Amino acid sequence: MKILLAKIRHRLALFRAFFPSELPQDVNKLKIYTLDICELYGFPGNDSYMHMIAAMIQHLDQNTYKISKRFFKVHIKNAIAKESAYWLMKEINEKVKNANGKSPSEPVQLAGV
């Protein structure tokens, strides 16, 4: 029964995350807010993710004082995908450079393209 209630609470929290809420105005409240976002969406609650969320808040429009928690989920997942793509591109460029002796700034000619 406790597991069922926990799942229902989690689903309700996910539903509430679609609606804008006020941004925290205090450092301690901001820490709780960022940890809540991390816990809600399964991100690790380490300093790196807290820093990422704080940086996103700093880059919001100055007229924005309410935002949904889902906004942060979407942008964090996007940032993770972009970082993964960057490292994959870097790895491919290094392979091509080692194979052809070309610099990575030159266009990469892939086989079959």
C-alpha positions in Angstrom: 0.0 0.0 0.0 2.9 2.4 0.8 4.4 1.7 -2.6 1.2 2.5 -4.3 0.8 5.8 -2.4 4.4 6.7 -3.3 3.8 6.1 -7.0 0.6 8.2 -6.9 2.5 11.0 -5.1 5.2 10.8 -7.8 2.7 10.9 -10.6 1.0 13.9 -9.0 4.3 15.7 -8.7 5.0 15.0 -12.4 1.6 16.4 -13.3 2.2 19.5 -11.1 5.6 20.0 -12.8 3.8 21.0 -16.0 2.5 24.1 -14.4 4.6 27.2 -13.7 5.7 27.8 -10.1 7.5 30.8 -8.6 11.3 30.6 -8.7 13.0 30.5 -5.2 14.2 33.8 -3.8 16.6 32.3 -1.1 19.7 30.2 -1.5 18.4 27.4 0.8 15.1 27.3 -1.1 17.0 27.2 -4.3 19.0 24.2 -3.1 15.7 22.4 -2.2 14.2 23.4 -5.5 17.1 22.0 -7.5 17.2 18.8 -5.5 13.4 18.5 -6.0 13.8 18.7 -9.8 16.7 16.2 -9.7 14.7 13.8 -7.6 11.5 14.2 -9.6 13.1 13.4 -12.9 15.8 10.9 -11.8 18.9 13.1 -12.2 21.7 12.8 -9.7 21.4 15.5 -7.1 25.1 16.4 -7.3 26.7 19.9 -7.6 27.0 19.6 -11.3 23.2 19.4 -11.9 22.5 22.0 -9.2 25.0 24.3 -11.0 23.3 23.6 -14.4 19.9 24.5 -13.0 21.2 27.6 -11.3 22.8 28.7 -14.6 19.6 28.1 -16.5 17.8 30.3 -13.9 20.4 33.1 -14.4 19.9 33.0 -18.2 16.1 33.3 -18.0 14.5 36.5 -19.2 14.4 39.2 -16.5 10.6 39.3 -16.6 10.3 35.6 -15.8 9.6 34.8 -12.2 7.4 31.7 -12.7 8.5 28.6 -14.7 7.6 24.9 -14.8 9.9 22.3 -13.4 9.5 20.4 -16.7 11.3 23.2 -18.5 14.5 22.2 -16.6 14.0 18.5 -17.4 13.7 19.3 -21.1 16.7 21.6 -21.2 18.9 19.3 -19.0 18.1 16.3 -21.3 18.9 18.5 -24.3 22.2 19.5 -22.8 23.1 15.9 -22.1 22.3 14.9 -25.7 24.4 17.8 -27.1 27.4 17.0 -24.9 27.2 13.3 -26.0 27.0 14.3 -29.6 30.0 16.6 -29.2 32.1 13.8 -27.7 31.0 11.4 -30.5 31.9 14.0 -33.2 35.3 14.6 -31.5 36.0 10.8 -31.4 35.1 10.4 -35.1 37.3 13.3 -36.1 40.2 11.9 -34.2 39.8 8.5 -35.9 39.6 10.1 -39.3 42.7 12.3 -38.5 44.7 9.2 -37.3 43.6 7.2 -40.4 44.1 9.9 -43.1 46.6 12.2 -41.5 44.3 15.2 -42.0 43.5 17.8 -39.4 40.0 17.7 -37.8 39.2 21.1 -39.1 39.1 19.8 -42.6 35.8 18.3 -43.8 35.3 14.7 -42.9 34.5 12.4 -45.9 32.6 9.4 -44.5 32.4 6.2 -46.6 29.0 5.6 -48.3 27.9 9.2 -48.2 
